[in-house]
Amino acid sequence: MPCAVAVPNSPIFSPSKVASIFFKSPASSPRLVQVHGSASASAPSPTSSFQSPAKSPLAGRVVVQGKVADMGLGSGSGTVLKRKRPSRIDIPIASLNFATDSPKSSERVDVVEAEGDGYSVYCKRGRRAVMEDRYSAVVDLQAESRQAFFGVFDGHGGAKAAEFAAKNLDSNIVNRLTRGNEKEIVEAVKGGYLTTDEDFLKEEAHGGTCCVTALIQKHNLVVSNAGDCRAVMSRGGVAEALTTDHRPSRKDERDRIENLGGYVDCCTGVWRIQGSLAVSRGIGDRNLKQWVIAEPETKVLEIKPECEFLILGSDGLWDKVTNQEAVDIVRPLCIGVDKPEPFSACKKLVELSVRRGSIDDISVVVIQLGQFIS
């Protein structure tokens, strides 16, 4: 016999569970996080770590602004709002189970949006069933208002590695920072990447992730990458790539792989390791770990007045948009205007990539560097 259940305060309906897996929660919460999704009848991919809350007939968009601002099931402030009675949910008694690890239906997350002090984020799902990109934004790092950590993580073979890196990489790096000289900063970042990789491999999970990160500390910008996520800075309106993609097509990467006994071949125009992976560095990738290393390349530079903003993006952006095009789109919205609109700039970049045919997940973070030196 069926029964009707209405559980407005059940933790499985909590929007924070949807939002928080896409970003590392900073000590100072972002002003706005929005997650847009749609119902999906199919179960999530077994390779992904994202498990959505049970789909509520009242839930459509989640907005977190210090507290829950709109979740379809009431207000996070405790105020009771008058609304129509929700439709009945018929659940057979034999299968009355609210566990979220294996839902028969899930909410597919299509878009993640966020804004905070000095940064904006826009992530859009591609044609995969589940978004595999994640991001990290931690401001007021070590209780210093001018220190911050940002990252974009492009997962492959599922979202587990990207989610793990987004949650742990910043602390693994910061815990190693002792002095401010460039050599020790580079070693701290390297140690943080390698430790995150080692810890993820202990999880016995599959898949991997490319990473690009930006650490802002004492007027210095420390940019690192492993894989094909990229960081591009606007220096007086001129695009300056601060990272170089790690792909098997790079001669130094191909030589390294072949010297370790691996092979690189080109299939339908794409260079791959062991005929499989199209990137040569990253966190995870257990089965290719002999050749796919997690060691990042790092660049340290002083943030000067002409250093206007930094764009971090997954390859879903950079495969369709050039470095200078990206700067030319962001700059009019962020530089020399009374009211900068970095979020609009993020969204325009993603929309351009989609119009040009990208079917990949696309994640963009725009960081206004002046916010951290003024």
C-alpha positions as CSV (number, residue, x, y, z in Angstrom):
1,M,0.0,0.0,0.0
2,P,1.5,3.4,-1.0
3,C,2.1,6.1,1.6
4,A,2.6,9.9,1.3
5,V,5.7,11.5,2.8
6,A,6.6,15.2,3.1
7,V,10.0,15.9,4.7
8,P,10.8,19.6,4.2
9,N,13.8,19.5,6.6
10,S,15.3,16.2,5.5
11,P,19.0,16.5,4.9
12,I,18.7,14.8,1.6
13,F,16.9,17.9,0.3
14,S,19.7,20.2,1.6
15,P,20.9,22.5,-1.3
16,S,24.3,22.8,0.4
17,K,25.0,19.2,-0.5
18,V,24.5,20.1,-4.2
19,A,26.5,23.3,-4.2
20,S,29.4,22.3,-1.9
21,I,30.7,19.4,-4.0
22,F,31.6,21.9,-6.8
23,F,33.9,24.1,-4.8
24,K,36.2,24.2,-1.8
25,S,34.2,26.2,0.9
26,P,36.3,29.2,1.9
27,A,36.5,30.5,5.4
28,S,34.6,33.6,4.1
29,S,31.6,32.2,2.1
30,P,31.0,33.5,-1.4
31,R,28.3,36.1,-1.8
32,L,26.5,34.0,-4.3
33,V,26.5,30.4,-5.3
34,Q,23.9,29.1,-7.8
35,V,23.4,25.6,-9.1
36,H,21.1,25.0,-12.0
37,G,19.9,21.5,-12.8
38,S,17.3,19.5,-14.4
39,A,15.7,16.1,-13.7
40,S,17.3,13.1,-15.1
41,A,15.7,9.7,-15.1
42,S,19.0,7.8,-15.4
43,A,21.3,7.1,-12.5
44,P,24.6,9.0,-12.3
45,S,27.7,7.6,-13.9
46,P,29.4,5.0,-11.7
47,T,32.7,6.8,-12.4
48,S,31.5,10.1,-10.9
49,S,31.6,11.0,-7.2
50,F,28.6,13.4,-7.5
51,Q,25.5,12.0,-5.9
52,S,22.5,14.4,-6.1
53,P,19.9,14.7,-3.5
54,A,16.6,13.1,-4.2
55,K,14.7,15.2,-6.7
56,S,11.9,17.3,-5.1
57,P,9.0,18.4,-7.1
58,L,9.5,21.9,-5.6
59,A,13.2,22.2,-6.1
60,G,14.7,23.6,-9.3
61,R,17.4,26.1,-8.5
62,V,19.6,26.4,-5.4
63,V,20.9,29.8,-4.3
64,V,23.2,30.1,-1.3
65,Q,23.9,33.7,-0.1
66,G,25.3,33.3,3.4
67,K,22.0,31.3,4.1
68,V,19.6,29.6,1.8
69,A,17.9,32.2,-0.2
70,D,15.7,30.1,-2.5
71,M,15.5,26.4,-2.3
72,G,11.9,25.7,-3.2
73,L,11.2,24.0,0.2
74,G,11.3,27.0,2.4
75,S,13.7,29.6,3.8
76,G,16.9,28.9,5.6
77,S,16.1,31.7,8.0
78,G,13.3,29.6,9.6
79,T,10.5,32.0,8.4
80,V,7.4,30.0,7.5
81,L,6.1,31.0,4.1
82,K,2.6,30.3,2.9
83,R,2.5,28.1,-0.1
84,K,0.5,25.4,-1.8
85,R,0.6,22.0,-0.3
86,P,3.3,19.9,-2.2
87,S,2.1,17.1,-4.4
88,R,1.9,13.7,-2.9
89,I,5.0,11.5,-3.2
90,D,3.9,7.9,-3.5
91,I,6.5,5.5,-2.1
92,P,6.0,1.8,-1.8
93,I,6.6,0.7,1.9
94,A,8.9,-2.1,0.8
95,S,11.4,0.4,-0.7
96,L,11.1,3.3,1.8
97,N,14.8,4.3,1.6
98,F,16.2,7.9,1.6
99,A,19.8,6.9,1.1
100,T,21.5,9.0,-1.6
101,D,24.3,6.7,-2.6
102,S,22.2,4.9,-5.3
103,P,19.2,7.0,-6.3
104,K,17.0,5.8,-9.1
105,S,16.7,9.4,-10.3
106,S,18.9,12.4,-9.8
107,E,19.1,16.1,-10.4
108,R,21.5,16.8,-13.2
109,V,23.6,19.9,-12.6
110,D,23.9,21.9,-15.7
111,V,25.4,25.2,-14.5
112,V,27.3,26.4,-11.4
113,E,27.7,30.1,-10.8
114,A,29.5,31.9,-7.9
115,E,30.7,35.3,-7.0
116,G,32.9,36.4,-4.1
117,D,35.3,39.2,-3.2
118,G,37.6,39.7,-6.2
119,Y,36.5,36.7,-8.2
120,S,33.7,35.2,-10.3
121,V,33.0,31.6,-11.5
122,Y,30.9,30.1,-14.2
123,C,30.8,26.3,-15.0
124,K,28.7,24.7,-17.6
125,R,28.1,20.9,-18.2
126,G,28.9,19.6,-21.6
127,R,27.4,16.5,-23.2
128,R,28.5,14.1,-20.5
129,A,25.7,12.9,-18.2
130,V,27.5,14.4,-15.2
131,M,29.6,17.5,-14.8
132,E,33.2,16.5,-14.0
133,D,34.7,19.9,-13.5
134,R,35.2,21.4,-10.1
135,Y,36.7,24.7,-8.8
136,S,38.2,26.1,-5.6
137,A,38.0,29.6,-4.3
138,V,39.5,30.4,-0.8
139,V,39.9,34.0,0.1
140,D,41.2,35.4,3.4
141,L,43.8,32.6,3.3
142,Q,45.5,32.2,6.7
143,A,43.3,35.0,7.9
144,E,45.0,37.4,5.5
145,S,42.6,39.5,3.4
146,R,45.2,39.8,0.6
147,Q,45.9,36.1,0.3
148,A,43.8,33.7,-1.6
149,F,43.8,30.4,-3.5
150,F,41.9,29.6,-6.7
151,G,41.8,26.5,-8.8
152,V,40.0,24.8,-11.7
153,F,39.9,21.0,-11.9
154,D,38.9,19.2,-15.0
155,G,38.1,15.6,-14.2
156,H,38.2,12.7,-16.6
157,G,36.9,9.2,-16.0
158,G,34.5,10.6,-13.4
159,A,34.5,13.6,-11.0
160,K,36.1,11.9,-8.0
161,A,39.7,13.1,-8.6
162,A,38.6,16.7,-9.4
163,E,36.4,16.8,-6.3
164,F,39.2,15.4,-4.1
165,A,41.7,17.9,-5.5
166,A,39.3,20.9,-5.1
167,K,38.8,20.0,-1.4
168,N,42.4,19.2,-0.4
169,L,45.0,20.8,-2.7
170,D,45.0,24.3,-1.1
171,S,45.6,23.1,2.4
172,N,48.3,20.6,1.2
173,I,50.1,23.6,-0.3
174,V,49.6,26.1,2.5
175,N,50.7,23.7,5.1
176,R,54.1,23.7,3.4
177,L,54.6,27.4,3.1
178,T,57.2,28.5,5.6
179,R,59.2,31.3,4.0
180,G,58.5,33.7,1.1
181,N,61.4,33.1,-1.2
182,E,60.6,31.8,-4.7
183,K,62.4,28.5,-4.5
184,E,60.6,27.4,-1.4
185,I,57.2,28.5,-2.7
186,V,57.7,26.4,-5.8
187,E,58.7,23.4,-3.7
188,A,55.7,23.9,-1.4
189,V,53.3,23.9,-4.4
190,K,55.1,20.8,-5.8
191,G,54.8,19.0,-2.5
192,G,51.1,20.0,-2.3
193,Y,50.3,18.5,-5.7
194,L,52.2,15.3,-5.1
195,T,50.7,14.8,-1.6
196,T,47.2,15.3,-3.0
197,D,48.0,12.8,-5.7
198,E,49.3,10.2,-3.3
199,D,46.3,10.7,-0.9
200,F,43.8,10.3,-3.8
201,L,45.5,7.1,-5.0
202,K,45.0,5.7,-1.5
203,E,41.3,6.1,-2.0
204,E,41.3,3.3,-4.5
205,A,39.2,5.5,-6.8
206,H,39.4,5.6,-10.6
207,G,39.8,8.6,-12.9
208,G,42.0,11.6,-12.8
209,T,42.0,15.4,-13.1
210,C,43.9,18.2,-14.7
211,C,44.6,21.2,-12.5
212,V,45.4,24.9,-12.7
213,T,45.8,26.9,-9.5
214,A,46.7,30.4,-8.5
215,L,48.1,31.3,-5.0
216,I,48.1,35.0,-4.2
217,Q,50.5,35.7,-1.3
218,K,52.3,38.9,-0.3
219,H,51.8,40.7,-3.6
220,N,53.1,37.6,-5.5
221,L,51.1,35.5,-7.9
222,V,52.0,31.8,-7.9
223,V,50.5,29.9,-10.9
224,S,50.8,26.1,-11.3
225,N,49.3,23.5,-13.6
226,A,49.3,19.8,-14.3
227,G,47.5,18.9,-17.5
228,D,45.7,21.1,-20.0
229,C,43.8,23.6,-17.7
230,R,45.3,27.0,-18.4
231,A,46.0,30.3,-16.7
232,V,46.1,33.5,-18.8
233,M,46.8,37.0,-17.4
234,S,46.0,40.4,-18.9
235,R,49.0,42.6,-18.7
236,G,47.8,46.0,-19.8
237,G,45.4,44.3,-22.2
238,V,47.9,41.9,-23.7
239,A,47.2,38.2,-23.0
240,E,50.1,36.4,-21.2
241,A,49.9,32.7,-20.8
242,L,51.3,31.7,-17.4
243,T,51.1,28.0,-18.0
244,T,51.9,25.6,-20.7
245,D,49.5,22.7,-21.5
246,H,50.9,19.2,-20.6
247,R,50.0,17.1,-23.6
248,P,51.7,14.1,-25.2
249,S,52.2,16.1,-28.3
250,R,54.8,18.3,-26.4
251,K,58.2,17.0,-27.4
252,D,59.6,17.2,-23.8
253,E,56.6,15.3,-22.5
254,R,56.7,12.7,-25.2
255,D,60.4,12.1,-24.6
256,R,59.8,11.8,-20.9
257,I,57.1,9.2,-21.4
258,E,59.1,7.2,-23.9
259,N,62.2,7.2,-21.7
260,L,60.0,5.6,-19.0
261,G,59.0,2.8,-21.4
262,G,55.6,4.2,-22.4
263,Y,54.5,5.0,-25.9
264,V,52.7,8.0,-27.5
265,D,50.7,7.8,-30.7
266,C,48.4,10.0,-32.7
267,C,44.9,8.7,-33.4
268,T,42.4,10.8,-35.4
269,G,44.6,13.9,-34.8
270,V,44.8,13.5,-31.0
271,W,48.1,12.4,-29.3
272,R,47.5,9.9,-26.5
273,I,49.6,8.0,-23.9
274,Q,49.3,4.2,-24.4
275,G,46.5,4.9,-26.9
276,S,44.4,6.2,-24.0
277,L,44.8,9.6,-22.2
278,A,45.3,12.9,-24.1
279,V,47.1,14.7,-21.2
280,S,50.5,13.8,-19.8
281,R,50.2,15.2,-16.2
282,G,47.5,15.2,-13.6
283,I,46.3,14.0,-10.3
284,G,45.0,10.4,-10.2
285,D,45.0,8.1,-13.3
286,R,46.2,5.1,-11.3
287,N,46.5,2.8,-14.3
288,L,48.8,5.3,-16.1
289,K,50.7,6.6,-13.1
290,Q,54.0,5.5,-14.4
291,W,53.8,8.1,-17.1
292,V,51.1,10.6,-16.0
293,I,52.9,12.5,-13.2
294,A,51.3,15.0,-10.8
295,E,54.4,17.2,-10.6
296,P,53.2,20.8,-11.6
297,E,55.1,23.5,-13.5
298,T,55.0,26.7,-11.5
299,K,55.6,30.3,-12.2
300,V,56.0,33.1,-9.6
301,L,55.7,36.7,-10.4
302,E,55.1,40.0,-8.6
303,I,51.6,41.5,-9.1
304,K,52.3,44.9,-10.6
305,P,49.7,47.6,-11.5
306,E,49.6,46.5,-15.1
307,C,48.6,43.0,-14.0
308,E,44.9,43.5,-14.4
309,F,43.1,40.1,-14.1
310,L,43.7,36.4,-14.3
311,I,41.6,33.8,-16.2
312,L,41.7,30.2,-15.1
313,G,39.9,27.8,-17.4
314,S,39.5,24.2,-18.3
315,D,40.3,23.0,-21.8
316,G,36.6,23.2,-22.7
317,L,37.3,27.0,-23.0
318,W,40.8,27.0,-24.4
319,D,40.1,24.5,-27.2
320,K,37.8,27.1,-28.8
321,V,38.9,30.5,-27.5
322,T,42.4,31.9,-27.9
323,N,44.2,33.6,-25.0
324,Q,43.9,37.1,-26.5
325,E,40.2,36.6,-27.4
326,A,39.6,35.7,-23.8
327,V,41.3,38.9,-22.5
328,D,39.6,41.0,-25.1
329,I,36.2,39.8,-23.9
330,V,36.9,40.2,-20.2
331,R,38.7,43.5,-20.2
332,P,35.9,45.9,-21.3
333,L,33.7,44.4,-18.5
334,C,36.3,44.6,-15.7
335,I,38.9,47.4,-16.4
336,G,38.2,51.1,-16.6
337,V,34.5,50.8,-15.7
338,D,32.7,52.1,-12.6
339,K,31.0,48.8,-11.9
340,P,33.1,45.8,-13.0
341,E,31.1,42.7,-14.2
342,P,33.5,39.8,-14.0
343,F,30.7,37.3,-13.7
344,S,29.2,38.5,-17.0
345,A,32.7,38.1,-18.5
346,C,32.9,34.5,-17.3
347,K,29.6,33.7,-18.8
348,K,30.4,35.4,-22.2
349,L,33.6,33.3,-22.4
350,V,31.6,30.0,-21.8
351,E,28.9,31.0,-24.3
352,L,31.5,31.8,-27.0
353,S,33.1,28.4,-26.6
354,V,29.7,26.7,-26.8
355,R,28.7,28.6,-29.9
356,R,32.0,27.5,-31.5
357,G,31.1,23.9,-30.9
358,S,32.5,22.9,-27.6
359,I,30.8,19.8,-26.1
360,D,33.1,19.5,-23.1
361,D,32.5,20.8,-19.6
362,I,33.6,24.4,-19.4
363,S,34.8,26.1,-16.3
364,V,36.0,29.7,-16.0
365,V,37.3,31.7,-13.0
366,V,38.1,35.4,-13.4
367,I,40.2,36.9,-10.6
368,Q,40.6,40.7,-10.3
369,L,44.2,41.0,-9.2
370,G,44.0,44.6,-8.1
371,Q,41.6,43.5,-5.3
372,F,44.6,41.7,-3.6
373,I,47.2,44.4,-3.7
374,S,45.3,47.6,-3.1
